[in-house]
Amino acid sequence: MAERGTDWKQTAIYIAAWLASAVLAIVDLLYIREAVLSILTLIQVSLEAARRQRGLVGREIGVGFTIQAIDGALLFIGGIATVGIVLGIEYYFRKGEQKGQLYPRILKVIGIEVLIVIAGILIQVLVSLWPV
């Protein structure tokens, strides 16, 4: 095994930061999913309101199936993308540790992930305030 030139504390911080960023990447996926579902639900409610205004009775069954299909595809594709992102983050942290730039890289990655969560929450709040 090649000598990495770092002490065990640095390696422990690198591993802990990677685990934390991996958990945050999963949380990001879930918040993105919830934000998209909020938007799709708003569209569904708007379509049903338009149907009622035209005097049509009942629900449009295709819209519900479409939302479920989009949700399933989002989870599947998002899950695959999240695995790739987590692997990329691990590589980014490992190279940062070797170059002595681990801490700025940790702050950058965690900051981006927190901003994604905040964006997901803001989208959900905006959708809930949208008049139907």
Secondary structure, 3 states (H helix, E strand, C coil): CCCCCCCHHHHHHHHHHHHHHHHHHHHHHHHHHHHHHHHHHHHHHHHHHHHHHCCCCCCCHHHHHHHHHHHHHHHHHHHHHHHHHHHHHHHHHHHHHHHCCHHHHHHHHHHHHHHHHHHHHHHHHHHHHCCC
